[in-house]
Amino acid sequence: QVQLVESGGGLVQPGGSLRLSCTASRNIFSFYAMGWYRQPPGKQRELVATITSSGNTNYADSVKARFTISRDTAKNTVYLQMNSLKPEDTAVYYCNAVEFGTRHDYWGQGIQVTVSS
């Protein structure tokens, strides 16, 4: 069973920055893709950013130019650097990993990010 452990969330003022980390229990190159999703209060879960095993990235329009997804393969960790945060970025953020072939999903437990003054 794959474990994905998120860290780095919290409360930040508008315009501030946070960096989320997601550490996997196995080599992240063994996944087709990894990414971050979020679920704002009262809304459905939505894609934030993904990175494939080959390094291709994809972002939701709402976070382009503000958020950056990256990885450290030696640490089996994927990061989400979030800059210029807005109140509408408030959500529970989830780490996701997708298997090659089956495209089976794994999810982290979720971590709260609150943007408020």
N, C-alpha and C positions, 0 to 999 in steps of 0.2 A: 504494500500500500504506500502510495506517495504522500508525503507530508509537505505542505506549503505553509510556511510560517511568516506572517507579515509583521512589520514593525515600523515605527516612525510617525504614526498618526498623532493627532492632538488638536489643540485649539490654536488658531493663528488669526491675526488681524488681517483685514482686507489689504491686498498689496504685498503680503508677506509670502514666505516660501516654506515648503516642507519637502523632505525626501522620504519616500516610502521604500522599504526594502522587503523583498520576498525571497526567502531562502528555501531551496528545495532539498529533499532528502536523497536525491540522486543527481547525477550529471545532467545539467540543463540542456546539453546538446542532444540528449536522448529524447527530447520533446520536439514535436513538429513546430510548436510555437508556445510562447508564454505571453502573458499580458495582464493588464489591469482593467477591471470593470468597476463600476460604482452604482450604488442604489441610493438616490436622494430620498428624503422623507416622503412617504406617500406615493412614490413613483416606482417604475419598473427598473430593473438592473439594465445598465447601458455600458457599451464599450467605451473605454477611455483610450487605451493604446495597446498595441501588440508588437512583438518582435519575433520573427521566425528564426529557425535554427541557422539560416544563411545570413541573418542580420537585417533583413528587410523590416522596416517599421511602418506602422499605420496608426493614425491618430483620428479621434473624433474631431469634427470641425470646431467644436466649442473649446477645445484645448490646444489646438495647433498654435505654435509659436510661444506657448506658455509652458507646456509640459514636455519633458523629454524622457523617453524610456531607454534604458541601457542595461548592460549586464556585465558581470564579472564571473567568467567561467571557472576561475580557480576557486571562487567562493560559492559556486552554485547559486548565485544570487542575481535577481533582476531588480532594478531600481526604477522609481518614477520620481523624477525631479519636477516639482510643481512650483512655478514662479507666478508672480502677479495674481495671487489667489483672489477669488471673488466669493461673495456669500453663496452664489449658486453652485459653487464647487463643493459645498457641504454635502456629505454623503458617507455611507459606509463603503470603503474601498476593498475590493476583493482581488486577490491574486489568482490567476488561472494558468493551467498548463494543459496542453493538448498532445495526446499521443500520436505518433506516426501511425499510419494504416487505419486503425480503428477510429481515430479522432475522438477517443474517449477523453472526457474533461475531468480535471482535478481542480478543486477549489480550496483556497485558504479559508480561515475562519472569519475573515473580515476585520477591518480596522476603521475606527471612526476618525473622520477629518471634519472639523468644524471651523468655518471661516466667519468670524464675527468680531465686531468691535465692542 
